[in-house]
Each structure stands twice: as C-alpha cells, then as structure tokens.
Amino acid sequence: STSSTVVVGDLFAGVPSTMTVATFGDADPSATSASFTATITWGDGTSSSGTITKSGGVFTVVGNHTYTVDSIDETGSVYQVSVAVADIDGSSLIFAKPVEVVRPPISLLLNKIAPDSSGSLTNVLLGTFTEANTSDASTEFSATVNWGDGSSPSTATVTGSNGNFQILGSHTYSVST
C-alpha cells in the first residue's frame, strides 16, 4: 500500500451512516479488493470491518456505523477514527482522521396557544420536537420564547426523553379592560 486518505462527511448522533473512510493505492497493479482487509476503529470504543472496492487503480474503504452520542464531550470535540489496511503480502497501512459527530437536526412543531381571559398562560405546551438521537436527555436542551408582545423573552421548560421532547411555558399578556 502506498498512499492513503480519510474522507468522512456529515455525521449525526443516532443516525446510521455509510461512510467512505479511506482511499489508498498499491504499487501492485494486479492487486484486487480481495488482496486487502480493513478494520475501522470508530473512536467511540467500537470497531468493524470495512468493505474494500477498487476502481481505476484506487481502493476505497467503506464502513457502516451509528454513533450513539455526539462528540462534543470528546477531546477536541471529535472522535479519532483510524483505519488499518493489511494486504496478503503482509504489509499494512494505518491512518487516522478526527471526525466531528453533531446532534442531528431537530424537527420542531409549534402549537397554537390562546391565553385565558386574564391573559395568562400557565405551563402550557408551546411545542414539541424530535431528534434521532434517543440518548439525549431533556436537560441537554434549552428554549427561549419571544412572546410577541414586546416583553422580554423568557426561558421555557424542556421535558421528555427518547428523542421526543415538549416545550412548556408560562406568560401573562397585558389585557385591556
């Protein structure tokens, strides 16, 4: 094996990904994909075999992985992914790349709210949101509400778990008499 590159795209916690984790070349033009094995160490305590293909003299290593949590708490806020490629002639190549795993996009649905006759809303469900990473706790999120009446924004309460969360808030609108 003579050269290598690690290429990783957007990674979201809790979302399965198929990733090209390495490309490499070999000085032997007769080498085939079967001439190599690849082991991918994902940086989160797990590893798996990579699938190797060849096209135009370039070998590509692809792996499938689901990170269960984002990398924000890791050193440098990244996981260190390494790929070990070995060929049947006994030579090997090891290379690594830091990858950032982020929270998946959330899907937010806001509720229509209506205060009572005094203008009060008490612990009302303002909206819900979901995310693919079911290991996140409600304490990892915050919500700020602009009530649209010129008052200062206020902090709402986030509850829920397993990827399903609720936003609760209280506010009193001025009511003209």
C-alpha angles and dihedrals in degrees: 000000000000112000141015146191131184115214122182127168133200112327124195125193112248094016119109112237135193107206139183099229101173147009124194143164133223130211091224107084091196093059114119133193088264088062090073143052125200131202118192119204105198098201094240096087096276135098137184142178118272126223113237124207132174128218126167093345094308120112120211127200116207126186138183120221143153117207107211095204136024120258097241093110094047123098106283088003090275141100116233107231117194130186123202115197120188127184130208090252089066100253121125141192127205124188136164141202132186112237129193118221113197136189111275118250112277125229111223127197117185122207125225106246131200123188120222121255091279090056093250131141114186121192090327123173104253097176149319133238137190134202133184095237102086093183095071116106124220089247089069091068135063133190131202120195127209101200094199096234100099094263120127116275114261137206117257127204120253117207134170140068144215092060094306117103139173130209115214127186146169128211141152119220120206109256120205115221 
